[in-house]
C-alpha cells in the first residue's frame, strides 16, 4: 500500500474546533442581539410611578448623589454647555465638530459604547479637539427598565470601549430617555442612584424655557435638527462662553486616562464587536441565501422530475427507434460476510424475467458462510469466486475477469431485485452513446423510524436527484446496489479504481470523462437494506461523503473539459460542491440562527418561515413519492427528520471535509446485515409501490 493510501485514524480535532466555533457563533449572535435589544431588551422607559426627591427637584441639571446627600448644580450666567446625545455618527458628528471649531466652542458628547467601538476615529477626534466625553450607555438601553446585569454591562462596556478607542474613562453619565432632571423619576431615579454609587455624575439638561443668558445645559441629537439648534445657540450674543459640563461647573475633568491593560482590554472589545457584527451580518445574508437555494433546489428537482416524466411518456427505451436488448448479462455480486442476505439477492436475480444471465458472486475473504450458501444454490448460472480479502474494487475487478458477456450488472450483496428490474435496467444500453445505467434503489427495511427517514431520503433525495441529473446529463453516481455497464467501457477505463472509498461515484465520473453518457432507469427497481442504527448510518454516510469528496477532487479537471465530460463537470460537480458540501457546512450556524430567531426575535415569523419551508418539502416529497408509486402516508416522519436526521448528515459532511483536508485515508466500514432488504419479508406489498408491470415476488420464487 502506497503512503498516500496509508490508513490512519480519522481526525478528531475538528470536533473540538466545532465545539469552540458554535459557542463563539452563539455568543456573537447573543451579543449582537443584546446590542439591538433583541436579547434582554430595555428599549422602553417605564411610566413614572413617583417623582424625584424634592431635594433634587431644584431645576438644576447636574446631580451628585451620595448615600446621604443630593447636590445639584447648573451653569453660571451667560455660560452654555452644549451636549450631544448618541453617536458618534459618521455623518453628523464630523459636521458638529466642524461647527464647534468654527465658533471656537467646546462641548460634551454623551456617546453610545457600541458606536464608539464602530467609529473609534471619531472618538479620538472628539478627544483631540478638546471636547468632553460622557457615557450614554453602551446600546442606549433604558437603565430604569434594564435588568441589573444589563445595567452593569451598559456602563462597564462603554468604559471599556472608550479605553480601547481614546484611552480614557469617563464618570459623566446621561441616562437615555431623560431630559430635564425631573424626568429622572420612578425607576430612572433608582438607576441614577446605582450609577452614582459607582462614581458617576448624573447630567440632565435644562428646560427649554430657560433663557441661555441665565446659564444652560442644552441637549442636542446627532441629526439635522440638532445641528441647526446648536448653530442657533452658538450665534446667541447673550452667551459669552460655550464650554464643557465640568469646565462650566469649575471642576476637574471627569474624563481620565487609563492604564495600558485597560486599553488592551478595550481594543479586544472593539475587535470582538467588529468581528461579531460582520459575522452576524454575513450569516444573516447566508441564512437568506441558504434558504433561497434550498427552496430553489426543491423547485428545480420537481421541475426536472416533471420534464423527465414527460420525456419518458413520449419516448421509452425499447420503442421502435431502439432495438430491444435481449443479450445475456453477467451480474457481479461482491460479498464480504453477507450470509444474512446473499441467498435472497441471488434468488431474486434468478427469478428475473431476463433469463439469460451469469451470476458471479465474488467472496472477498468472508469469515462466515457466505460462499457456502451460494454454493448450495443449485443453478448452473451461479458461480462463486473466492479470493483473499482485498476490498470491493478488487472484488469487482476479479468479477470482470470472469465475466462472459458484454453487459455487466453490478449488485450489492444485500439487494433484492424485482422480477423485471434486470430487463428494464439494460434497455437503455440499446443507445450506442450510453455506457452505464443507474437503477432505482428503494429501502426494504423501513419499519422503524430510522428506516422511514432513509426511505424518504432515497425517494426524495437520491431518486429525484437522479431524474434531474438524467435531464441535465450529469449523473454523478451509478449506485453499487443496481447499475448496468458495457463491459468494454469498464475495461477501457481500467476497471474499477480503488483510489476512493466511493468506487461507484469514481467509476461513474470516469465514464463521463471517457465520453460516455450515464442515464437513469426509474422502472428498474431493487430493494436494499439500509443501516438500522445511528452508528451504522454514521459510518456508511461518512464513507459515502468522504469517497464523494475524493472522487470530486480526482475528476476536478472535468470542469474545463469539452463534450460529455465538460457537461458533467460544470453541472454535476458544481451541484455536488454547492448542495452537498458548502450548504451542509453552513447548516449548524444556520440552525443556531433559527433557534435564535424563535427565542429572541419574532417567534411567529420564525415558525412561519420554518412551516413554509416544510410545506415546500412536503409538496416536493409528495410528488416524488407519487412518481415512485409510493404511498403518501410515508410523509409523516418528514417533520421529525428535520430535527435529527438532517443534523446527523450535516455533521457527517463536516467530518468528511476535515478528514479530506487533513489527508487521512479511511478504511472500508462494513455494515452489519440483517437480511431485511426484501420488503415482502415483513409487510404486505403495496399495489402502487412497484413501477414494474408485475408485483415483486417473494424470495426464491
C-alpha positions, 0 to 999 in steps of 0.5 A: 500500500502506497503512503498516500493510501496509508490508513490512519485514524480519522481526525478528531480535532475538528470536533473540538474546533466545532465545539469552540466555533458554535459557542463563539457563533452563539455568543456573537449572535447573543451579543449582537442581539443584546446590542439591538435589544433583541436579547434582554431588551430595555428599549422602553422607559417605564411610566413614572410611578413617583417623582424625584426627591424634592431635594433634587427637584431644584431645576438644576441639571447636574446631580451628585448623589451620595448615600446621604446627600443630593447636590445639584448644580447648573451653569453660571450666567451667560455660560452654555454647555452644549451636549450631544446625545448618541453617536458618534455618527459618521455623518453628523458628528464630523459636521458638529465638530466642524461647527464647534471649531468654527465658533471656537466652542467646546462641548460634551458628547454623551456617546453610545459604547457600541458606536464608539467601538464602530467609529473609534476615529471619531472618538479620538477626534472628539478627544483631540479637539478638546471636547468632553466625553460622557457615557450614554450607555453602551446600546442606549438601553433604558437603565430604569427598565434594564435588568441589573446585569444589563445595567452593569454591562451598559456602563462597564462596556462603554468604559471599556470601549472608550479605553480601547478607542481614546484611552480614557474613562469617563464618570459623566453619565446621561441616562437615555430617555431623560431630559430635564432632571425631573424626568429622572423619576420612578425607576430612572431615579433608582438607576441614577442612584446605582450609577452614582454609587459607582462614581458617576455624575448624573447630567440632565439638561435644562428646560427649554424655557430657560433663557441661555443668558441665565446659564444652560445645559442644552441637549442636542441629537446627532441629526439635522435638527440638532445641528441647526439648534446648536448653530442657533445657540452658538450665534446667541450674543447673550452667551459669552462662553460655550464650554464643557459640563465640568469646565462650566461647573469649575471642576476637574475633568471627569474624563481620565486616562487609563492604564495600558491593560485597560486599553488592551482590554478595550481594543479586544472589545472593539475587535470582538464587536467588529468581528461579531457584527460582520459575522452576524451580518454575513450569516444573516445574508447566508441564512437568506441565501441558504434558504433561497437555494434550498427552496430553489433546489426543491423547485428545480428537482420537481421541475426536472422530475416533471420534464423527465416524466414527460420525456419518458411518456413520449419516448421509452427505451425499447420503442421502435427507434431502439432495438430491444436488448435481449443479450445475456448479462453477467451480474457481479455480486461482491460479498464480504460476510453477507450470509444474512442476505446473499441467498435472497439477492441471488434468488431474486436475480434468478427469478428475473424475467431476463433469463439469460444471465451469469451470476458471479458472486465474488467472496472477498475473504468472508469469515462466515458462510457466505460462499457456502450458501451460494454454493448450495444454490443449485443453478448452473448460472451461479458461480462463486469466486473466492479470493483473499480479502482485498476490498470491493474494487478488487472484488469487482475487478476479479468479477470482470475477469470472469465475466462472459458477456458484454453487459455487466450488472453490478449488485450489492450483496444485500439487494433484492431485485424485482422480477423485471428490474434486470430487463428494464435496467439494460434497455437503455444500453440499446443507445450506442452513446450510453455506457452505464445505467443507474437503477432505482434503489428503494429501502426494504427495511423501513419499519422503524423510524430510522428506516422511514427517514432513509426511505424518504431520503432515497425517494426524495433525495437520491431518486429525484436527484437522479431524474434531474441529473438524467435531464441535465446529463450529469449523473454523478453516481451509478449506485453499487446496489443496481447499475448496468455497464458495457463491459468494454467501457469498464475495461477501457477505463481500467476497471474499477479504481480503488483510489476512493472509498466511493468506487461507484461515484469514481467509476461513474465520473470516469465514464463521463470523462471517457465520453460516455453518457450515464442515464437513469432507469426509474422502472428498474427497481431493487430493494436494499437494506439500509443501516438500522442504527445511528452508528451504522448510518454514521459510518456508511454516510461518512464513507459515502461523503468522504469517497464523494469528496475524493472522487470530486477532487480526482475528476476536478479537471472535468470542469474545463473539459469539452463534450460529455465530460465538460457537461458533467463537470460544470453541472454535476460537480458544481451541484455536488460542491454547492448542495452537498458540501458548502450548504451542509457546512453552513447548516449548524450556524444556520440552525443556531440562527433559527433557534435564535430567531424563535427565542429572541426575535419574532417567534411567529415569523420564525415558525412561519418561515420554518412551516413554509419551508416544510410545506415546500418539502412536503409538496416536493416529497409528495410528488416524488413519492407519487412518481415512485408509486409510493404511498403518501402516508410515508410523509409523516416522519418528514417533520421529525427528520428535520430535527435529527436526521438532517443534523446527523448528515450535516455533521457527517459532511463536516467530518468528511471535509476535515478528514479530506483536508487533513489527508487521512485515508479511511478504511472500508466500514462494513455494515452489519446485515440483517437480511431485511432488504426484501420488503415482502419479508415483513409487510404486505406489498403495496399495489402502487409501490412497484413501477414494474408491470408485475408485483415483486415476488417473494424470495426464491420464487 
